[in-house]
Amino acid sequence: PLHRSRPSKWQVEVVHLRGGIVLGIIGKLQPTTYPSRNDVSCFGWHSGKNVIVAGSDQRDRDSWPGWKAGDRGIFTYSPLKATLTLRLQREGGVREFSIDN
């Protein structure tokens, strides 16, 4: 579980990609929705051009290019600001959206 009063930061490197993945956070240890990316507590970036916000696919949101093999992403979850941010190294910019706690 992530800390509830201070930011959590983690890094992910995509080595190989053989299908769809969502990288981000999900608020339930055992989601009841299948696939879990459809759970209302799921927020993240998909390997397609979708961003998942509260379990809902948002195609081409903020011109998200999708994950590719070799990508490295640095995530920060800020519970007090209720935000999830992603710094994708190949782009150099920061993507962010609000999370309902």
MOPAC internal coordinates of N, CA, C and O (Angstrom, degrees):
PM7 1SCF
backbone

  N    0.0000 0     0.00 0     0.00 0    0    0    0
  C    1.4615 1     0.00 0     0.00 0    1    0    0
  C    1.5347 1   111.17 1     0.00 0    2    1    0
  O    1.2310 1   120.99 1   -30.30 1    3    2    1
  N    1.3183 1   115.70 1   149.70 1    3    2    1
  C    1.4554 1   121.55 1   178.21 1    5    3    2
  C    1.5203 1   110.80 1   -84.81 1    6    5    3
  O    1.2310 1   120.89 1   -27.14 1    7    6    5
  N    1.3222 1   115.90 1   152.86 1    7    6    5
  C    1.4607 1   121.96 1   179.18 1    9    7    6
  C    1.5264 1   109.16 1   -65.93 1   10    9    7
  O    1.2310 1   120.02 1   -36.42 1   11   10    9
  N    1.3275 1   117.56 1   143.58 1   11   10    9
  C    1.4680 1   121.26 1  -175.89 1   13   11   10
  C    1.5288 1   114.19 1   -97.11 1   14   13   11
  O    1.2310 1   119.70 1   170.23 1   15   14   13
  N    1.3366 1   118.18 1    -9.77 1   15   14   13
  C    1.4611 1   118.59 1  -177.10 1   17   15   14
  C    1.5320 1   113.68 1  -121.31 1   18   17   15
  O    1.2310 1   120.01 1   176.94 1   19   18   17
  N    1.3155 1   117.59 1    -3.06 1   19   18   17
  C    1.4662 1   120.04 1   176.42 1   21   19   18
  C    1.5255 1   109.33 1  -143.29 1   22   21   19
  O    1.2310 1   120.31 1   -21.95 1   23   22   21
  N    1.3329 1   117.02 1   158.05 1   23   22   21
  C    1.4702 1   119.94 1  -178.08 1   25   23   22
  C    1.5251 1   113.31 1   -63.04 1   26   25   23
  O    1.2310 1   121.24 1   -33.01 1   27   26   25
  N    1.3227 1   115.24 1   146.99 1   27   26   25
  C    1.4667 1   122.60 1   172.86 1   29   27   26
  C    1.5181 1   107.05 1  -114.48 1   30   29   27
  O    1.2310 1   120.96 1   -39.95 1   31   30   29
  N    1.3270 1   115.76 1   140.05 1   31   30   29
  C    1.4553 1   120.67 1  -178.41 1   33   31   30
  C    1.5214 1   108.45 1  -131.53 1   34   33   31
  O    1.2310 1   120.61 1   -41.67 1   35   34   33
  N    1.3487 1   116.44 1   138.33 1   35   34   33
  C    1.4529 1   121.15 1   176.61 1   37   35   34
  C    1.5154 1   109.76 1  -149.31 1   38   37   35
  O    1.2310 1   121.39 1   -19.42 1   39   38   37
  N    1.3128 1   114.95 1   160.58 1   39   38   37
  C    1.4613 1   121.21 1  -177.59 1   41   39   38
  C    1.5183 1   109.19 1  -125.68 1   42   41   39
  O    1.2310 1   120.67 1   -37.35 1   43   42   41
  N    1.3241 1   116.33 1   142.65 1   43   42   41
  C    1.4569 1   123.27 1   179.65 1   45   43   42
  C    1.5214 1   108.49 1  -130.38 1   46   45   43
  O    1.2310 1   120.81 1   -43.34 1   47   46   45
  N    1.3210 1   116.05 1   136.66 1   47   46   45
  C    1.4566 1   120.69 1   173.22 1   49   47   46
  C    1.5167 1   108.45 1  -118.31 1   50   49   47
  O    1.2310 1   120.27 1   -51.80 1   51   50   49
  N    1.3243 1   117.08 1   128.20 1   51   50   49
  C    1.4568 1   122.22 1   178.36 1   53   51   50
  C    1.5281 1   106.86 1   -89.18 1   54   53   51
  O    1.2310 1   120.67 1   -70.03 1   55   54   53
  N    1.3320 1   116.32 1   109.97 1   55   54   53
  C    1.4606 1   120.71 1  -178.22 1   57   55   54
  C    1.5243 1   110.17 1   -86.69 1   58   57   55
  O    1.2310 1   120.64 1   127.06 1   59   58   57
  N    1.3279 1   116.39 1   -52.94 1   59   58   57
  C    1.4701 1   122.89 1   177.60 1   61   59   58
  C    1.5224 1   107.73 1  -130.95 1   62   61   59
  O    1.2310 1   120.69 1   -27.96 1   63   62   61
  N    1.3009 1   116.28 1   152.04 1   63   62   61
  C    1.4552 1   120.76 1   179.62 1   65   63   62
  C    1.5209 1   108.46 1  -133.51 1   66   65   63
  O    1.2310 1   120.72 1   -62.95 1   67   66   65
  N    1.3451 1   116.24 1   117.05 1   67   66   65
  C    1.4709 1   121.53 1  -179.87 1   69   67   66
  C    1.5129 1   111.45 1  -127.27 1   70   69   67
  O    1.2310 1   119.71 1  -128.40 1   71   70   69
  N    1.2597 1   118.16 1    51.60 1   71   70   69
  C    1.4596 1   120.45 1  -178.06 1   73   71   70
  C    1.5116 1   109.45 1   134.24 1   74   73   71
  O    1.2310 1   121.18 1    12.61 1   75   74   73
  N    1.3211 1   115.34 1  -167.39 1   75   74   73
  C    1.4552 1   120.29 1  -174.98 1   77   75   74
  C    1.5139 1   114.08 1   -82.54 1   78   77   75
  O    1.2310 1   120.63 1   -42.51 1   79   78   77
  N    1.3249 1   116.40 1   137.49 1   79   78   77
  C    1.4580 1   122.40 1   172.38 1   81   79   78
  C    1.5178 1   108.64 1  -136.49 1   82   81   79
  O    1.2310 1   121.28 1   -27.28 1   83   82   81
  N    1.3155 1   115.16 1   152.72 1   83   82   81
  C    1.4588 1   122.13 1   171.22 1   85   83   82
  C    1.5202 1   106.10 1  -122.79 1   86   85   83
  O    1.2310 1   120.67 1   -52.44 1   87   86   85
  N    1.3185 1   116.33 1   127.56 1   87   86   85
  C    1.4595 1   121.43 1   176.25 1   89   87   86
  C    1.5131 1   108.09 1  -114.72 1   90   89   87
  O    1.2310 1   121.09 1   -53.24 1   91   90   89
  N    1.3309 1   115.52 1   126.76 1   91   90   89
  C    1.4569 1   121.47 1  -177.33 1   93   91   90
  C    1.5076 1   109.11 1   168.45 1   94   93   91
  O    1.2310 1   120.59 1    47.54 1   95   94   93
  N    1.3333 1   116.47 1  -132.46 1   95   94   93
  C    1.4660 1   120.69 1   179.21 1   97   95   94
  C    1.5264 1   110.02 1  -135.21 1   98   97   95
  O    1.2310 1   122.33 1   -21.35 1   99   98   97
  N    1.3354 1   113.14 1   158.65 1   99   98   97
  C    1.4622 1   120.51 1   172.37 1  101   99   98
  C    1.5263 1   106.41 1  -140.02 1  102  101   99
  O    1.2310 1   120.48 1   -43.05 1  103  102  101
  N    1.3045 1   116.69 1   136.95 1  103  102  101
  C    1.4561 1   121.38 1  -172.00 1  105  103  102
  C    1.5129 1   116.28 1   -84.37 1  106  105  103
  O    1.2310 1   119.67 1   178.71 1  107  106  105
  N    1.3111 1   118.23 1    -1.29 1  107  106  105
  C    1.4606 1   121.13 1  -178.57 1  109  107  106
  C    1.5183 1   110.39 1  -119.54 1  110  109  107
  O    1.2310 1   120.72 1   -42.82 1  111  110  109
  N    1.3309 1   116.23 1   137.18 1  111  110  109
  C    1.4611 1   119.76 1   176.05 1  113  111  110
  C    1.5177 1   111.48 1   -69.15 1  114  113  111
  O    1.2310 1   120.45 1   148.02 1  115  114  113
  N    1.3366 1   116.75 1   -31.98 1  115  114  113
  C    1.4571 1   121.30 1   178.36 1  117  115  114
  C    1.5302 1   109.08 1  -133.12 1  118  117  115
  O    1.2310 1   120.48 1   -96.26 1  119  118  117
  N    1.3361 1   116.68 1    83.74 1  119  118  117
  C    1.4774 1   118.86 1   179.66 1  121  119  118
  C    1.5253 1   110.99 1   -59.47 1  122  121  119
  O    1.2310 1   121.08 1   -35.82 1  123  122  121
  N    1.3136 1   115.55 1   144.18 1  123  122  121
  C    1.4688 1   120.44 1  -179.28 1  125  123  122
  C    1.5195 1   111.69 1   -96.20 1  126  125  123
  O    1.2310 1   120.36 1   175.43 1  127  126  125
  N    1.3151 1   116.92 1    -4.57 1  127  126  125
  C    1.4569 1   121.80 1  -178.60 1  129  127  126
  C    1.5198 1   109.80 1   -99.99 1  130  129  127
  O    1.2310 1   120.52 1   -40.79 1  131  130  129
  N    1.3313 1   116.61 1   139.21 1  131  130  129
  C    1.4615 1   120.30 1   174.82 1  133  131  130
  C    1.5173 1   108.89 1  -121.22 1  134  133  131
  O    1.2310 1   118.94 1   -48.95 1  135  134  133
  N    1.3034 1   119.64 1   131.05 1  135  134  133
  C    1.4647 1   125.58 1    -6.42 1  137  135  134
  C    1.5260 1   111.12 1   -70.03 1  138  137  135
  O    1.2310 1   120.43 1   -22.81 1  139  138  137
  N    1.3303 1   116.77 1   157.19 1  139  138  137
  C    1.4635 1   121.44 1  -173.68 1  141  139  138
  C    1.5263 1   112.46 1   -61.45 1  142  141  139
  O    1.2310 1   119.73 1   157.42 1  143  142  141
  N    1.3358 1   118.11 1   -22.58 1  143  142  141
  C    1.4729 1   119.29 1   178.70 1  145  143  142
  C    1.5328 1   111.62 1   -65.67 1  146  145  143
  O    1.2310 1   119.61 1   163.18 1  147  146  145
  N    1.3272 1   118.35 1   -16.82 1  147  146  145
  C    1.4671 1   122.10 1   177.32 1  149  147  146
  C    1.5270 1   112.86 1   -85.43 1  150  149  147
  O    1.2310 1   120.15 1   177.30 1  151  150  149
  N    1.3365 1   117.32 1    -2.70 1  151  150  149
  C    1.4613 1   121.41 1   178.89 1  153  151  150
  C    1.5337 1   109.08 1   -70.96 1  154  153  151
  O    1.2310 1   119.92 1   -39.71 1  155  154  153
  N    1.3254 1   117.75 1   140.29 1  155  154  153
  C    1.4652 1   121.48 1  -177.43 1  157  155  154
  C    1.5249 1   112.82 1   -62.94 1  158  157  155
  O    1.2310 1   119.86 1   164.62 1  159  158  157
  N    1.3219 1   117.87 1   -15.38 1  159  158  157
  C    1.4634 1   120.50 1   179.33 1  161  159  158
  C    1.5290 1   112.37 1   -94.66 1  162  161  159
  O    1.2310 1   119.62 1  -171.64 1  163  162  161
  N    1.3454 1   118.34 1     8.36 1  163  162  161
  C    1.4601 1   122.70 1  -178.63 1  165  163  162
  C    1.5284 1   111.21 1   -95.81 1  166  165  163
  O    1.2310 1   121.24 1   -51.26 1  167  166  165
  N    1.3381 1   115.24 1   128.74 1  167  166  165
  C    1.4617 1   123.64 1   177.23 1  169  167  166
  C    1.5201 1   107.83 1  -136.96 1  170  169  167
  O    1.2310 1   119.82 1   -55.27 1  171  170  169
  N    1.3316 1   117.95 1   124.73 1  171  170  169
  C    1.4566 1   118.63 1   179.11 1  173  171  170
  C    1.5155 1   112.74 1   178.32 1  174  173  171
  O    1.2310 1   121.75 1     6.08 1  175  174  173
  N    1.3156 1   114.26 1  -173.92 1  175  174  173
  C    1.4535 1   123.19 1  -176.84 1  177  175  174
  C    1.5168 1   108.67 1  -115.01 1  178  177  175
  O    1.2310 1   120.54 1   -50.07 1  179  178  177
  N    1.3289 1   116.57 1   129.93 1  179  178  177
  C    1.4645 1   124.33 1  -174.20 1  181  179  178
  C    1.5291 1   109.89 1   -93.83 1  182  181  179
  O    1.2310 1   120.78 1   -21.75 1  183  182  181
  N    1.3372 1   116.11 1   158.25 1  183  182  181
  C    1.4672 1   120.19 1   177.74 1  185  183  182
  C    1.5295 1   112.13 1   -71.24 1  186  185  183
  O    1.2310 1   120.85 1   159.18 1  187  186  185
  N    1.3300 1   115.98 1   -20.82 1  187  186  185
  C    1.4624 1   119.17 1   169.53 1  189  187  186
  C    1.5201 1   106.87 1   -79.56 1  190  189  187
  O    1.2310 1   119.17 1    21.58 1  191  190  189
  N    1.2758 1   119.19 1  -158.42 1  191  190  189
  C    1.4684 1   120.62 1   179.94 1  193  191  190
  C    1.5211 1   111.60 1   -97.51 1  194  193  191
  O    1.2310 1   120.62 1  -152.47 1  195  194  193
  N    1.3354 1   116.42 1    27.53 1  195  194  193
  C    1.4547 1   121.42 1  -178.58 1  197  195  194
  C    1.5193 1   111.35 1  -100.79 1  198  197  195
  O    1.2310 1   121.36 1   -34.05 1  199  198  197
  N    1.3227 1   115.01 1   145.95 1  199  198  197
  C    1.4469 1   122.84 1   167.77 1  201  199  198
  C    1.5164 1   104.98 1  -111.60 1  202  201  199
  O    1.2310 1   120.42 1   -44.92 1  203  202  201
  N    1.3282 1   116.80 1   135.08 1  203  202  201
  C    1.4612 1   121.24 1  -178.79 1  205  203  202
  C    1.5226 1   108.13 1  -100.37 1  206  205  203
  O    1.2310 1   120.36 1   -60.28 1  207  206  205
  N    1.3226 1   116.91 1   119.72 1  207  206  205
  C    1.4601 1   122.97 1   179.92 1  209  207  206
  C    1.5172 1   107.79 1  -126.23 1  210  209  207
  O    1.2310 1   120.96 1   -66.07 1  211  210  209
  N    1.3297 1   115.76 1   113.93 1  211  210  209
  C    1.4653 1   121.64 1  -178.69 1  213  211  210
  C    1.5286 1   111.29 1    52.84 1  214  213  211
  O    1.2310 1   120.98 1  -138.59 1  215  214  213
  N    1.3453 1   115.73 1    41.41 1  215  214  213
  C    1.4534 1   121.52 1   177.09 1  217  215  214
  C    1.5121 1   115.62 1    79.38 1  218  217  215
  O    1.2310 1   120.31 1  -176.04 1  219  218  217
  N    1.3139 1   117.02 1     3.96 1  219  218  217
  C    1.4582 1   121.38 1  -177.47 1  221  219  218
  C    1.5267 1   110.43 1  -109.13 1  222  221  219
  O    1.2310 1   120.56 1   -49.27 1  223  222  221
  N    1.3437 1   116.53 1   130.73 1  223  222  221
  C    1.4580 1   121.53 1   176.76 1  225  223  222
  C    1.5203 1   110.10 1   -72.80 1  226  225  223
  O    1.2310 1   120.78 1   -51.21 1  227  226  225
  N    1.3147 1   116.12 1   128.79 1  227  226  225
  C    1.4618 1   121.52 1   175.21 1  229  227  226
  C    1.5228 1   107.21 1  -122.56 1  230  229  227
  O    1.2310 1   120.87 1   -83.15 1  231  230  229
  N    1.3216 1   115.95 1    96.85 1  231  230  229
  C    1.4700 1   122.10 1  -175.55 1  233  231  230
  C    1.5227 1   111.68 1   -68.24 1  234  233  231
  O    1.2310 1   121.33 1   -44.42 1  235  234  233
  N    1.3114 1   115.06 1   135.58 1  235  234  233
  C    1.4695 1   123.22 1   177.18 1  237  235  234
  C    1.5271 1   114.40 1    58.63 1  238  237  235
  O    1.2310 1   119.71 1  -156.27 1  239  238  237
  N    1.3041 1   118.15 1    23.73 1  239  238  237
  C    1.4737 1   120.39 1   176.66 1  241  239  238
  C    1.5279 1   108.90 1   -61.67 1  242  241  239
  O    1.2310 1   120.56 1   -51.61 1  243  242  241
  N    1.2818 1   116.53 1   128.39 1  243  242  241
  C    1.4721 1   122.87 1   178.60 1  245  243  242
  C    1.5268 1   112.13 1    53.90 1  246  245  243
  O    1.2310 1   120.58 1  -150.73 1  247  246  245
  N    1.3398 1   116.50 1    29.27 1  247  246  245
  C    1.4736 1   121.94 1   179.70 1  249  247  246
  C    1.5234 1   112.87 1    55.95 1  250  249  247
  O    1.2310 1   120.65 1  -141.79 1  251  250  249
  N    1.3208 1   116.36 1    38.21 1  251  250  249
  C    1.4732 1   121.35 1   178.25 1  253  251  250
  C    1.5331 1   109.27 1   -61.16 1  254  253  251
  O    1.2310 1   119.45 1   -55.60 1  255  254  253
  N    1.3516 1   118.65 1   124.40 1  255  254  253
  C    1.4568 1   121.11 1  -176.10 1  257  255  254
  C    1.5311 1   114.87 1   -85.27 1  258  257  255
  O    1.2310 1   119.94 1   170.33 1  259  258  257
  N    1.3264 1   117.73 1    -9.67 1  259  258  257
  C    1.4661 1   121.05 1  -175.99 1  261  259  258
  C    1.5182 1   110.83 1    88.59 1  262  261  259
  O    1.2310 1   121.01 1   -22.02 1  263  262  261
  N    1.3301 1   115.67 1   157.98 1  263  262  261
  C    1.4627 1   121.70 1   178.28 1  265  263  262
  C    1.5181 1   110.42 1   -75.07 1  266  265  263
  O    1.2310 1   120.85 1   -32.11 1  267  266  265
  N    1.3198 1   115.98 1   147.89 1  267  266  265
  C    1.4607 1   122.78 1   175.61 1  269  267  266
  C    1.5230 1   108.46 1  -134.56 1  270  269  267
  O    1.2310 1   120.12 1   -27.20 1  271  270  269
  N    1.3297 1   117.38 1   152.80 1  271  270  269
  C    1.4589 1   120.92 1   176.08 1  273  271  270
  C    1.5254 1   108.68 1   -55.64 1  274  273  271
  O    1.2310 1   120.77 1   -45.15 1  275  274  273
  N    1.3215 1   116.13 1   134.85 1  275  274  273
  C    1.4570 1   121.73 1  -178.13 1  277  275  274
  C    1.5190 1   113.94 1    96.74 1  278  277  275
  O    1.2310 1   120.18 1   168.39 1  279  278  277
  N    1.3410 1   117.26 1   -11.61 1  279  278  277
  C    1.4692 1   119.79 1   179.30 1  281  279  278
  C    1.5200 1   111.18 1   -67.58 1  282  281  279
  O    1.2310 1   121.61 1   -33.26 1  283  282  281
  N    1.3031 1   114.52 1   146.74 1  283  282  281
  C    1.4617 1   121.82 1   172.91 1  285  283  282
  C    1.5238 1   106.83 1  -128.91 1  286  285  283
  O    1.2310 1   121.02 1   -55.06 1  287  286  285
  N    1.3237 1   115.65 1   124.94 1  287  286  285
  C    1.4545 1   121.03 1  -179.74 1  289  287  286
  C    1.5085 1   111.07 1  -121.04 1  290  289  287
  O    1.2310 1   120.59 1   -41.76 1  291  290  289
  N    1.3212 1   116.48 1   138.24 1  291  290  289
  C    1.4565 1   122.01 1   175.93 1  293  291  290
  C    1.5253 1   107.09 1  -112.28 1  294  293  291
  O    1.2310 1   121.14 1   -60.00 1  295  294  293
  N    1.3248 1   115.42 1   120.00 1  295  294  293
  C    1.4566 1   122.74 1  -176.95 1  297  295  294
  C    1.5196 1   110.29 1  -103.95 1  298  297  295
  O    1.2310 1   120.70 1   -35.07 1  299  298  297
  N    1.3322 1   116.26 1   144.93 1  299  298  297
  C    1.4596 1   121.53 1   171.57 1  301  299  298
  C    1.5221 1   107.93 1  -135.06 1  302  301  299
  O    1.2310 1   121.21 1   -55.45 1  303  302  301
  N    1.3214 1   115.28 1   124.55 1  303  302  301
  C    1.4623 1   121.37 1   174.02 1  305  303  302
  C    1.5236 1   106.83 1  -106.75 1  306  305  303
  O    1.2310 1   120.49 1   -59.12 1  307  306  305
  N    1.3308 1   116.66 1   120.88 1  307  306  305
  C    1.4617 1   122.33 1   179.25 1  309  307  306
  C    1.5200 1   108.80 1  -111.67 1  310  309  307
  O    1.2310 1   120.08 1   -80.80 1  311  310  309
  N    1.3411 1   117.45 1    99.20 1  311  310  309
  C    1.4713 1   119.74 1  -174.87 1  313  311  310
  C    1.5287 1   113.72 1   -65.89 1  314  313  311
  O    1.2310 1   119.49 1   147.32 1  315  314  313
  N    1.3153 1   118.58 1   -32.68 1  315  314  313
  C    1.4602 1   119.66 1  -178.76 1  317  315  314
  C    1.5245 1   111.74 1   -74.22 1  318  317  315
  O    1.2310 1   120.20 1   148.79 1  319  318  317
  N    1.3338 1   117.21 1   -31.21 1  319  318  317
  C    1.4678 1   120.98 1   175.13 1  321  319  318
  C    1.5223 1   111.16 1   -91.44 1  322  321  319
  O    1.2310 1   120.47 1   168.66 1  323  322  321
  N    1.3442 1   116.71 1   -11.34 1  323  322  321
  C    1.4708 1   123.08 1  -178.41 1  325  323  322
  C    1.5250 1   111.27 1    57.18 1  326  325  323
  O    1.2310 1   120.74 1  -128.67 1  327  326  325
  N    1.3439 1   116.19 1    51.33 1  327  326  325
  C    1.4586 1   120.84 1   178.77 1  329  327  326
  C    1.5280 1   110.69 1  -130.95 1  330  329  327
  O    1.2310 1   121.53 1   -28.25 1  331  330  329
  N    1.3213 1   114.68 1   151.75 1  331  330  329
  C    1.4534 1   123.21 1   170.35 1  333  331  330
  C    1.5192 1   106.38 1  -121.64 1  334  333  331
  O    1.2310 1   120.46 1   -54.66 1  335  334  333
  N    1.3251 1   116.72 1   125.34 1  335  334  333
  C    1.4570 1   120.38 1   179.21 1  337  335  334
  C    1.5211 1   109.98 1  -119.76 1  338  337  335
  O    1.2310 1   121.54 1   -27.28 1  339  338  337
  N    1.3064 1   114.66 1   152.72 1  339  338  337
  C    1.4608 1   122.72 1   177.77 1  341  339  338
  C    1.5187 1   108.39 1  -133.30 1  342  341  339
  O    1.2310 1   121.15 1   -52.04 1  343  342  341
  N    1.3194 1   115.41 1   127.96 1  343  342  341
  C    1.4663 1   121.24 1   170.48 1  345  343  342
  C    1.5303 1   105.90 1  -109.41 1  346  345  343
  O    1.2310 1   120.89 1   -70.90 1  347  346  345
  N    1.3310 1   115.90 1   109.10 1  347  346  345
  C    1.4572 1   122.17 1   179.31 1  349  347  346
  C    1.5217 1   107.30 1   -92.96 1  350  349  347
  O    1.2310 1   120.41 1   -64.22 1  351  350  349
  N    1.3283 1   116.83 1   115.78 1  351  350  349
  C    1.4595 1   120.48 1  -171.61 1  353  351  350
  C    1.5246 1   113.88 1   -59.77 1  354  353  351
  O    1.2310 1   119.42 1   144.29 1  355  354  353
  N    1.3283 1   118.72 1   -35.71 1  355  354  353
  C    1.4709 1   118.22 1  -178.62 1  357  355  354
  C    1.5216 1   112.45 1   -67.90 1  358  357  355
  O    1.2310 1   120.14 1   158.46 1  359  358  357
  N    1.3286 1   117.33 1   -21.54 1  359  358  357
  C    1.4686 1   121.04 1   178.20 1  361  359  358
  C    1.5261 1   112.62 1   -96.64 1  362  361  359
  O    1.2310 1   120.70 1   146.51 1  363  362  361
  N    1.3232 1   116.27 1   -33.49 1  363  362  361
  C    1.4549 1   120.30 1  -178.97 1  365  363  362
  C    1.5194 1   114.86 1    82.62 1  366  365  363
  O    1.2310 1   119.50 1   168.99 1  367  366  365
  N    1.3144 1   118.56 1   -11.01 1  367  366  365
  C    1.4656 1   121.69 1  -179.31 1  369  367  366
  C    1.5173 1   112.12 1   -96.15 1  370  369  367
  O    1.2310 1   121.01 1     0.38 1  371  370  369
  N    1.3080 1   115.68 1  -179.62 1  371  370  369
  C    1.4649 1   122.55 1   179.56 1  373  371  370
  C    1.5147 1   108.88 1  -120.21 1  374  373  371
  O    1.2310 1   120.89 1   -45.38 1  375  374  373
  N    1.3219 1   115.90 1   134.62 1  375  374  373
  C    1.4709 1   122.47 1   174.36 1  377  375  374
  C    1.5204 1   106.90 1  -113.19 1  378  377  375
  O    1.2310 1   120.72 1   -35.75 1  379  378  377
  N    1.3408 1   116.24 1   144.25 1  379  378  377
  C    1.4598 1   119.10 1  -175.74 1  381  379  378
  C    1.5197 1   109.84 1  -150.70 1  382  381  379
  O    1.2310 1   121.25 1   -32.92 1  383  382  381
  N    1.3346 1   115.21 1   147.08 1  383  382  381
  C    1.4517 1   119.04 1   167.20 1  385  383  382
  C    1.5115 1   110.80 1  -147.79 1  386  385  383
  O    1.2310 1   121.03 1   -18.43 1  387  386  385
  N    1.3243 1   115.64 1   161.57 1  387  386  385
  C    1.4578 1   122.74 1  -178.75 1  389  387  386
  C    1.5133 1   110.94 1   -80.00 1  390  389  387
  O    1.2310 1   121.46 1   -34.70 1  391  390  389
  N    1.2991 1   114.81 1   145.30 1  391  390  389
  C    1.4628 1   123.33 1  -179.99 1  393  391  390
  C    1.5226 1   107.92 1  -118.87 1  394  393  391
  O    1.2310 1   120.13 1   -47.14 1  395  394  393
  N    1.3165 1   117.35 1   132.86 1  395  394  393
  C    1.4617 1   119.73 1   172.14 1  397  395  394
  C    1.5213 1   108.08 1   -82.22 1  398  397  395
  O    1.2310 1   120.74 1   -56.03 1  399  398  397
  N    1.3237 1   116.19 1   123.97 1  399  398  397
  C    1.4798 1   120.03 1  -177.96 1  401  399  398
  C    1.4994 1   111.95 1   -71.92 1  402  401  399
  O    1.2310 1   120.10 1   180.00 1  403  402  401

